[in-house]
Amino acid sequence: MSNAQLRFWGVRGSYAAPFSSHLGVGGNTSCVEIRVDDHLLICDAGTGIIPLGNKLMQQDQIREIFVILTHYHWDHVCGLPFFVPAFMPDWKIDFFGPGDGPELIEEHISAQMQAPYFPVGTETWLAETNYLEPQSDGFQCGPMKISFSNVHHPGITFGYKIEVNGKTIVYASDNECKFIEKSIKRRTDEFTEEEHELIEEMVHEEHQSELNLFKDADILIHDAQYTPDDYEKKHGWGHSCYVDAIDTAIDANVKELYLFHHDPNYDDVAMEAIQKHSNEIIKEKGSSLVCHIAKEGMTIDL
Amino acid sequence: MGSTRPTVIGVDNSPSMKKLLERSTKDLDIDLTVFTSAEEAWPYLQANTPNLIIVSILLPDKNGLSLLRDLRQLPAHRETQAIIVSSKDYAQDRMVAKDLGVLEFIPKPMSLQTITDVVVKYTHASLKSDSK
């Protein structure tokens, strides 16, 4: 069995929230490290990748990194211009994310490091950088098997499944679950009886397809950006309400759910209320799901 | 003489959407074929230029917008009429679709009549003789 750990370096969505009222949960944007022996996988490159990069500079066993990006919204890539290993000559970094080939992936990653928005471009990176062609059967990072699927978010966005040490981890940082079901509830009067039958089938298919990605996951790290009240106002923004994330995790027979991509407006008190309500929902449903609030610095042994 | 009926292609892996496409066009004098993935549709599209393509965004293999981007690289498909039907309805996807020359972006679920109307609008399909 390999020595494997997962660590949260950034758990916020949208923008960094380095406010004293938020630091119990953490203020950095999306970044999760999965390390198996000396193999290092980084999921997303929000501001959380900056302290991770600084930490990596203090060791010398690892010089190769695989970075998988769910998409290129800035809260998922804005740490890269400050990721020190990329600027060092003896490092190798492989990147993968949505895009119709390596050139587009490189173009998307490089776009934020251009004048007048940033003083130097990715051509100043001294590390060997590779942008990978999508593989239908996924990728391997040491003993980690990585596959990807399209999820529900603006633009092409991936959710990733990582299999290691007999465990399945699913990373779906940005995914608006139950989108079509909620859309239909708002438009129910528009349809005939025949259409309602077809639409019910459509909802069922969508739900099944969503569950397929998460099914039987040992660990699901999922978008839970909004409270029910905020989701009412932000339906169609590409993020989930934590109640829907919990329902979906229960339906998919997930063992442990880490609520992730927290709204930067929610302070530690608000996040505690979300944890309390989540536990109540799970108890009411009689589910064995274990639900956590993902917090910066939290480490899981795999 | 070959058939002059308009050809309409659907690319969507949803069985209910296939039914919806079939039912909404059952009275129209068109040839409708529905493929369930980009990979399945690609050989047909390389060899044929249908009058209208109706594509979903979330396909099991490739994103529908990527499929359209690949298609626009083929000289025969630079101006092929295309419509997006999608369970995703975000401004970013609409913008990309517009840049790819997509004529309409229809969020799911839609009524049967919505599909009938767009097919008639862009193919000028007439009713089958037994439906008149």
Contacts between the chains, C-beta under 8 A, distances in Angstrom:
chain1	res1	chain2	res2	distance
A	98	B	63	7.6
A	100	B	66	5.2
A	100	B	69	6.2
A	100	B	70	7.2
A	136	B	61	7.1
A	150	B	57	7.9
A	150	B	58	5.1
A	150	B	59	7.6
A	150	B	63	5.9
A	152	B	58	7.5
A	152	B	87	7.4
A	152	B	88	6.0
A	153	B	88	7.9
A	153	B	90	7.6
A	154	B	88	7.6
A	154	B	90	3.7
A	154	B	91	7.0
A	154	B	92	3.8
A	154	B	93	6.2
A	155	B	90	7.5
A	155	B	92	4.7
A	155	B	93	6.6
A	155	B	96	7.2
A	156	B	63	4.8
A	156	B	65	7.1
A	156	B	66	7.0
A	179	B	87	6.5
A	179	B	88	7.4
A	180	B	87	4.6
A	180	B	108	6.0
A	180	B	109	7.0
A	183	B	89	7.4
A	183	B	107	7.1
A	183	B	108	7.8
A	183	B	109	7.4
A	184	B	109	5.9
A	187	B	109	7.4
A	190	B	111	6.6
A	191	B	109	7.1
A	191	B	111	6.1
A	192	B	111	7.4
A	192	B	112	7.7
A	194	B	23	7.7
A	194	B	112	7.3
A	195	B	109	7.3
A	195	B	111	5.7
A	195	B	112	6.1
A	198	B	16	5.1
A	198	B	19	6.0
A	198	B	20	5.3
A	198	B	23	7.8
A	198	B	109	7.6
A	199	B	16	7.6
A	199	B	109	4.4
A	201	B	15	7.1
A	201	B	16	3.7
A	201	B	19	7.6
A	202	B	14	6.3
A	202	B	16	4.4
A	202	B	17	6.7
A	202	B	20	8.0
A	202	B	87	7.8
A	202	B	108	6.4
A	202	B	109	5.8
A	205	B	14	5.2
A	205	B	15	6.8
A	205	B	16	5.9
A	206	B	14	7.9
A	206	B	87	5.8
A	209	B	58	7.8
A	236	B	89	6.4
A	236	B	90	7.0
A	238	B	90	6.1
